Amino acid sequence: MALSKTQSSFYRRLYVAHLIAGGTASIPALIEATGMPRRTAQDTVNALIELDIHCEFEQQPGARHHIGRYVIRDWGPIDPTWVAKHAERLREALGYPPG
């Protein structure tokens, strides 16, 4: 069964938050893990706040040119344990390659 636009957007955000929390925490790493275009990866990270998932970029000390990683500071109403438990199902539903 094909996902609706709303479902795919929601699943993508949950899965990206899960990846970030698990250490896949840069745009290039997210692109590699999912195969999504750069702009989609950036937009998805920026849209996490719409689910009250607070994600911040942490600059690497002494680094220049935005070298660092994203960090989930607060999952808001989302249960990260549920997301982790269902991450494989989310990945498959989105058609992302196995990790």
VEXDO-141261 format. One record per atom (N, C-alpha, C, O): residue number from 1; atom name; x, y, z negated. Coordinates in nm, 2 decimals, m for minus. Example, Ala and Ser with C-alpha at 12.3 -4.5 7.8 and 13.67 -1.06 7.14 Angstrom:
<sites>
pos,site,xx,yy,zz
1,N,1.32,m0.57,m0.78
1,CA,1.23,m0.45,m0.78
1,C,1.32,m0.33,m0.78
1,O,1.42,m0.33,m0.85
2,N,1.28,m0.22,m0.71
2,CA,1.37,m0.11,m0.71
2,C,1.29,0.00,m0.79
2,O,1.34,0.11,m0.80
</sites>
This chain:
<sites>
pos,site,xx,yy,zz
1,N,0.08,m0.12,0.00
1,CA,0.00,0.00,0.00
1,C,0.09,0.13,0.00
1,O,0.18,0.14,m0.08
2,N,0.06,0.22,0.09
2,CA,0.14,0.34,0.10
2,C,0.10,0.43,m0.02
2,O,m0.01,0.44,m0.06
3,N,0.20,0.51,m0.06
3,CA,0.18,0.60,m0.17
3,C,0.13,0.73,m0.11
3,O,0.16,0.77,0.00
4,N,0.04,0.80,m0.19
4,CA,m0.01,0.93,m0.15
4,C,0.11,1.03,m0.18
4,O,0.21,0.99,m0.24
5,N,0.09,1.15,m0.12
5,CA,0.19,1.25,m0.14
5,C,0.21,1.28,m0.29
5,O,0.32,1.30,m0.34
6,N,0.10,1.28,m0.36
6,CA,0.11,1.31,m0.51
6,C,0.18,1.20,m0.58
6,O,0.27,1.23,m0.66
7,N,0.15,1.08,m0.55
7,CA,0.22,0.96,m0.61
7,C,0.37,0.97,m0.58
7,O,0.45,0.95,m0.67
8,N,0.40,0.98,m0.45
8,CA,0.54,0.98,m0.42
8,C,0.62,1.09,m0.48
8,O,0.73,1.07,m0.52
9,N,0.56,1.21,m0.49
9,CA,0.63,1.32,m0.56
9,C,0.65,1.29,m0.71
9,O,0.76,1.32,m0.76
10,N,0.55,1.24,m0.77
10,CA,0.55,1.21,m0.91
10,C,0.66,1.10,m0.94
10,O,0.74,1.11,m1.02
11,N,0.65,0.99,m0.86
11,CA,0.75,0.88,m0.87
11,C,0.89,0.93,m0.85
11,O,0.98,0.89,m0.92
12,N,0.91,1.01,m0.74
12,CA,1.04,1.06,m0.71
12,C,1.10,1.14,m0.83
12,O,1.21,1.13,m0.86
13,N,1.02,1.22,m0.89
13,CA,1.06,1.31,m1.00
13,C,1.10,1.22,m1.12
13,O,1.20,1.24,m1.18
14,N,1.01,1.12,m1.15
14,CA,1.04,1.03,m1.26
14,C,1.17,0.95,m1.24
14,O,1.26,0.94,m1.32
15,N,1.19,0.90,m1.11
15,CA,1.31,0.82,m1.08
15,C,1.43,0.91,m1.08
15,O,1.54,0.86,m1.13
16,N,1.43,1.03,m1.03
16,CA,1.54,1.12,m1.03
16,C,1.58,1.15,m1.18
16,O,1.70,1.16,m1.21
17,N,1.48,1.18,m1.26
17,CA,1.51,1.21,m1.40
17,C,1.58,1.08,m1.47
17,O,1.67,1.10,m1.55
18,N,1.53,0.97,m1.43
18,CA,1.59,0.84,m1.49
18,C,1.73,0.83,m1.44
18,O,1.82,0.79,m1.52
19,N,1.76,0.86,m1.31
19,CA,1.90,0.85,m1.26
19,C,1.99,0.95,m1.33
19,O,2.10,0.91,m1.37
20,N,1.94,1.07,m1.35
20,CA,2.02,1.17,m1.42
20,C,2.05,1.13,m1.56
20,O,2.17,1.14,m1.60
21,N,1.95,1.08,m1.63
21,CA,1.97,1.04,m1.77
21,C,2.07,0.92,m1.78
21,O,2.14,0.90,m1.88
22,N,2.08,0.84,m1.67
22,CA,2.17,0.73,m1.66
22,C,2.30,0.76,m1.61
22,O,2.39,0.67,m1.60
23,N,2.33,0.88,m1.58
23,CA,2.47,0.92,m1.54
23,C,2.48,0.95,m1.39
23,O,2.59,1.00,m1.35
24,N,2.38,0.93,m1.31
24,CA,2.38,0.96,m1.17
24,C,2.33,1.11,m1.17
24,O,2.22,1.14,m1.14
25,N,2.43,1.20,m1.20
25,CA,2.38,1.33,m1.24
25,C,2.43,1.45,m1.16
25,O,2.45,1.56,m1.21
26,N,2.46,1.43,m1.03
26,CA,2.50,1.54,m0.94
26,C,2.41,1.52,m0.81
26,O,2.36,1.41,m0.79
27,N,2.40,1.62,m0.74
27,CA,2.33,1.61,m0.61
27,C,2.39,1.51,m0.52
27,O,2.32,1.43,m0.46
28,N,2.52,1.51,m0.50
28,CA,2.58,1.41,m0.41
28,C,2.55,1.27,m0.46
28,O,2.53,1.18,m0.38
29,N,2.56,1.25,m0.59
29,CA,2.53,1.11,m0.65
29,C,2.39,1.07,m0.63
29,O,2.36,0.96,m0.60
30,N,2.30,1.17,m0.64
30,CA,2.15,1.14,m0.62
30,C,2.13,1.10,m0.47
30,O,2.05,1.01,m0.44
31,N,2.19,1.18,m0.38
31,CA,2.18,1.15,m0.24
31,C,2.23,1.01,m0.21
31,O,2.16,0.93,m0.14
32,N,2.34,0.97,m0.27
32,CA,2.40,0.84,m0.24
32,C,2.31,0.73,m0.30
32,O,2.29,0.63,m0.24
33,N,2.25,0.75,m0.42
33,CA,2.17,0.65,m0.48
33,C,2.03,0.63,m0.41
33,O,1.98,0.52,m0.42
34,N,1.98,0.74,m0.35
34,CA,1.85,0.73,m0.30
34,C,1.84,0.74,m0.15
34,O,1.74,0.69,m0.09
35,N,1.94,0.80,m0.09
35,CA,1.93,0.83,0.06
35,C,1.85,0.95,0.10
35,O,1.82,0.97,0.21
36,N,1.80,1.02,0.00
36,CA,1.72,1.14,0.03
36,C,1.81,1.25,0.08
36,O,1.92,1.26,0.05
37,N,1.75,1.34,0.16
37,CA,1.83,1.45,0.21
37,C,1.87,1.55,0.10
37,O,1.80,1.55,m0.01
38,N,1.97,1.62,0.12
38,CA,2.02,1.71,0.01
38,C,1.91,1.81,m0.04
38,O,1.90,1.82,m0.16
39,N,1.84,1.87,0.05
39,CA,1.74,1.96,0.01
39,C,1.63,1.90,m0.07
39,O,1.58,1.96,m0.17
40,N,1.59,1.78,m0.04
40,CA,1.49,1.70,m0.12
40,C,1.54,1.67,m0.26
40,O,1.47,1.69,m0.36
41,N,1.67,1.63,m0.26
41,CA,1.73,1.61,m0.39
41,C,1.73,1.74,m0.48
41,O,1.70,1.73,m0.60
42,N,1.77,1.85,m0.42
42,CA,1.78,1.97,m0.49
42,C,1.64,2.02,m0.54
42,O,1.62,2.06,m0.65
43,N,1.54,2.01,m0.45
43,CA,1.41,2.05,m0.48
43,C,1.35,1.96,m0.59
43,O,1.27,2.01,m0.68
44,N,1.38,1.83,m0.58
44,CA,1.33,1.74,m0.69
44,C,1.38,1.77,m0.82
44,O,1.31,1.77,m0.92
45,N,1.51,1.79,m0.83
45,CA,1.57,1.83,m0.96
45,C,1.51,1.96,m1.01
45,O,1.47,1.97,m1.13
46,N,1.49,2.06,m0.92
46,CA,1.43,2.19,m0.96
46,C,1.29,2.17,m1.00
46,O,1.24,2.25,m1.08
47,N,1.22,2.07,m0.95
47,CA,1.07,2.05,m0.98
47,C,1.05,1.97,m1.11
47,O,0.93,1.96,m1.15
48,N,1.15,1.92,m1.17
48,CA,1.13,1.84,m1.29
48,C,1.06,1.92,m1.40
48,O,0.99,1.87,m1.48
49,N,1.09,2.05,m1.40
49,CA,1.03,2.14,m1.50
49,C,0.87,2.14,m1.49
49,O,0.80,2.17,m1.59
50,N,0.82,2.11,m1.37
50,CA,0.68,2.11,m1.35
50,C,0.61,1.99,m1.43
50,O,0.49,2.00,m1.46
51,N,0.70,1.89,m1.47
51,CA,0.65,1.78,m1.55
51,C,0.69,1.81,m1.70
51,O,0.68,1.72,m1.78
52,N,0.74,1.92,m1.73
52,CA,0.80,1.96,m1.86
52,C,0.92,1.88,m1.89
52,O,0.95,1.86,m2.01
53,N,0.99,1.83,m1.79
53,CA,1.12,1.76,m1.81
53,C,1.22,1.87,m1.79
53,O,1.24,1.93,m1.69
54,N,1.29,1.90,m1.90
54,CA,1.39,2.01,m1.90
54,C,1.53,1.95,m1.86
54,O,1.59,1.88,m1.94
55,N,1.57,1.99,m1.75
55,CA,1.70,1.95,m1.69
55,C,1.78,2.07,m1.66
55,O,1.74,2.17,m1.60
56,N,1.91,2.06,m1.71
56,CA,2.00,2.18,m1.69
56,C,2.13,2.13,m1.63
56,O,2.17,2.02,m1.64
57,N,2.19,2.22,m1.55
57,CA,2.32,2.20,m1.50
57,C,2.42,2.23,m1.60
57,O,2.42,2.34,m1.65
58,N,2.52,2.14,m1.62
58,CA,2.63,2.16,m1.71
58,C,2.76,2.18,m1.63
58,O,2.81,2.08,m1.58
59,N,2.81,2.30,m1.63
59,CA,2.93,2.32,m1.56
59,C,3.05,2.25,m1.63
59,O,3.06,2.25,m1.75
60,N,3.13,2.18,m1.55
60,CA,3.25,2.12,m1.60
60,C,3.34,2.23,m1.65
60,O,3.37,2.32,m1.58
61,N,3.39,2.22,m1.78
61,CA,3.48,2.32,m1.83
61,C,3.60,2.34,m1.74
61,O,3.67,2.25,m1.70
62,N,3.62,2.47,m1.71
62,CA,3.74,2.51,m1.62
62,C,3.72,2.49,m1.48
62,O,3.80,2.53,m1.40
63,N,3.61,2.43,m1.44
63,CA,3.58,2.40,m1.29
63,C,3.52,2.52,m1.23
63,O,3.46,2.60,m1.29
64,N,3.54,2.53,m1.10
64,CA,3.49,2.63,m1.02
64,C,3.39,2.57,m0.92
64,O,3.38,2.45,m0.90
65,N,3.31,2.66,m0.86
65,CA,3.22,2.62,m0.75
65,C,3.11,2.52,m0.79
65,O,3.09,2.42,m0.72
66,N,3.05,2.54,m0.91
66,CA,2.94,2.45,m0.95
66,C,2.98,2.30,m0.96
66,O,2.90,2.22,m0.91
67,N,3.09,2.27,m1.01
67,CA,3.13,2.13,m1.03
67,C,3.08,2.10,m1.17
67,O,3.12,2.16,m1.27
68,N,3.00,2.00,m1.18
68,CA,2.95,1.95,m1.31
68,C,2.84,1.85,m1.29
68,O,2.85,1.77,m1.20
69,N,2.75,1.85,m1.39
69,CA,2.64,1.75,m1.38
69,C,2.51,1.80,m1.44
69,O,2.51,1.90,m1.51
70,N,2.41,1.73,m1.40
70,CA,2.28,1.77,m1.46
70,C,2.26,1.68,m1.59
70,O,2.31,1.57,m1.60
71,N,2.19,1.74,m1.68
71,CA,2.16,1.67,m1.81
71,C,2.01,1.69,m1.84
71,O,1.96,1.80,m1.83
72,N,1.94,1.59,m1.88
72,CA,1.80,1.60,m1.93
72,C,1.81,1.64,m2.07
72,O,1.86,1.57,m2.16
73,N,1.76,1.76,m2.10
73,CA,1.76,1.81,m2.24
73,C,1.63,1.76,m2.32
73,O,1.63,1.74,m2.44
74,N,1.52,1.75,m2.24
74,CA,1.39,1.72,m2.31
74,C,1.30,1.65,m2.20
74,O,1.29,1.70,m2.09
75,N,1.25,1.54,m2.24
75,CA,1.16,1.47,m2.15
75,C,1.01,1.52,m2.15
75,O,0.93,1.47,m2.08
76,N,0.99,1.61,m2.24
76,CA,0.85,1.66,m2.26
76,C,0.75,1.55,m2.29
76,O,0.78,1.46,m2.37
77,N,0.64,1.54,m2.21
77,CA,0.54,1.44,m2.24
77,C,0.57,1.30,m2.18
77,O,0.49,1.21,m2.20
78,N,0.68,1.29,m2.10
78,CA,0.71,1.17,m2.04
78,C,0.79,1.08,m2.13
78,O,0.88,1.12,m2.20
79,N,0.76,0.95,m2.13
79,CA,0.83,0.85,m2.21
79,C,0.94,0.79,m2.13
79,O,0.92,0.71,m2.04
80,N,1.07,0.83,m2.17
80,CA,1.18,0.78,m2.09
80,C,1.20,0.63,m2.10
80,O,1.25,0.57,m2.01
81,N,1.15,0.57,m2.21
81,CA,1.16,0.42,m2.22
81,C,1.07,0.36,m2.12
81,O,1.10,0.26,m2.06
82,N,0.95,0.41,m2.09
82,CA,0.86,0.36,m1.99
82,C,0.92,0.38,m1.85
82,O,0.91,0.28,m1.77
83,N,0.98,0.49,m1.83
83,CA,1.04,0.52,m1.70
83,C,1.15,0.42,m1.67
83,O,1.16,0.36,m1.56
84,N,1.24,0.40,m1.77
84,CA,1.35,0.30,m1.76
84,C,1.30,0.16,m1.73
84,O,1.35,0.09,m1.65
85,N,1.19,0.12,m1.81
85,CA,1.13,m0.01,m1.79
85,C,1.08,m0.03,m1.65
85,O,1.08,m0.14,m1.60
86,N,1.02,0.07,m1.59
86,CA,0.96,0.06,m1.46
86,C,1.04,0.12,m1.35
86,O,0.99,0.14,m1.23
87,N,1.17,0.15,m1.37
87,CA,1.25,0.22,m1.27
87,C,1.26,0.14,m1.14
87,O,1.26,0.19,m1.03
88,N,1.28,0.01,m1.15
88,CA,1.29,m0.08,m1.04
88,C,1.16,m0.07,m0.95
88,O,1.17,m0.06,m0.83
89,N,1.05,m0.07,m1.01
89,CA,0.92,m0.06,m0.94
89,C,0.91,0.07,m0.87
89,O,0.86,0.08,m0.76
90,N,0.95,0.18,m0.94
90,CA,0.95,0.31,m0.88
90,C,1.04,0.32,m0.76
90,O,1.01,0.37,m0.65
91,N,1.16,0.27,m0.78
91,CA,1.26,0.26,m0.67
91,C,1.21,0.19,m0.55
91,O,1.22,0.24,m0.43
92,N,1.15,0.07,m0.57
92,CA,1.09,0.00,m0.46
92,C,0.98,0.07,m0.39
92,O,0.97,0.07,m0.27
93,N,0.89,0.13,m0.47
93,CA,0.77,0.20,m0.41
93,C,0.82,0.32,m0.33
93,O,0.76,0.35,m0.23
94,N,0.93,0.38,m0.37
94,CA,0.98,0.49,m0.29
94,C,1.07,0.45,m0.17
94,O,1.10,0.53,m0.08
95,N,1.10,0.32,m0.16
95,CA,1.18,0.27,m0.05
95,C,1.33,0.31,m0.06
95,O,1.40,0.31,0.04
96,N,1.38,0.33,m0.19
96,CA,1.52,0.36,m0.20
96,C,1.60,0.24,m0.21
96,O,1.55,0.13,m0.25
97,N,1.73,0.24,m0.17
97,CA,1.81,0.12,m0.17
97,C,1.84,0.07,m0.31
97,O,1.84,0.15,m0.41
98,N,1.87,m0.06,m0.32
98,CA,1.90,m0.11,m0.46
98,C,2.03,m0.05,m0.51
98,O,2.12,m0.01,m0.44
99,N,2.03,m0.03,m0.64
99,CA,2.14,0.04,m0.71
99,C,2.24,m0.06,m0.75
99,O,2.34,m0.02,m0.80
</sites>
